[in-house]
C-alpha cells in the first residue's frame, strides 16, 4: 500500500503560477496511478516541463509513503524543507535544488526516512518561513488533529504577504481493520 503527497508551487503569481503547479501535479498523478515507475515518471515530467512552448517553472515536492514498511521517499526539486514531527523531536528533511524547467542539469533530490505510528509529516510551500532554529517550535504547534496543527503553524510562523502558502499535514495511524 502506497500513499502519495504532492505539493507543487508554480513560479510567478496568480493564474499562470497556479496553472504551472496544476500541470505538474496532474502529470504526476496520472503517471503514478498508471503504474509508471517513479524514475520514469520524473523523467517524463522533466521532459514535458522543459519542452513546453511556454516557459513553465514549478517546484516539485513529492512524498511516497509505503504504509507496509513505514518508509517515506521524498523527491524534491526547488521545494522547501519538510519535517517529520515525532513525540519530542522534529526532524528536518532538506529541500533545495532548483525548480523544474529552469535548467537542463536540474537534479531531483531523493531522501528516504522511516516513520512510526503517531508521527506527523509536515510539508509546506516556500511562502511560509520556518528558520532552522525555529523548527523545534513545530512541537508546540502539534495537535492530534492535523487541521488544527496546520492552523497553529500558520499562526506561529511568518509568511510572505505577497506569496501563497500551503501547509500539508499527514498523521500516521494504524488501521483499525
Number of C-alpha atoms within 10 A of each C-alpha: 7 11 10 15 17 18 23 26 29 23 18 14 12 11 9 13 18 16 16 22 20 17 19 25 21 12 16 22 15 12 17 15 10 10 9 14 12 14 9 12 19 19 11 16 19 19 14 16 20 18 11 12 8 8 11 24 24 29 26 30 26 22 23 17 21 16 16 8 12 13 17 21 16 24 21 29 23 24 28 24 21 23 18 21 22 17 10 8 13 18 14 15 19 16 22 16 17 21 23 28 22 15 12 10 9 15 16 22 18 14 14 14 13 13 21 15 11 15 17 24 23 22 25 23 21 21 18 20 16 21 11 9 7 10 17 17 15 22 16 13 17 19 15 10 11 17 14 14 21 22 14 16 22 16 10 14 16 13 16 11 9 8 14 14 16 16 19 17 19 16 17 15 12 9 5 4 3
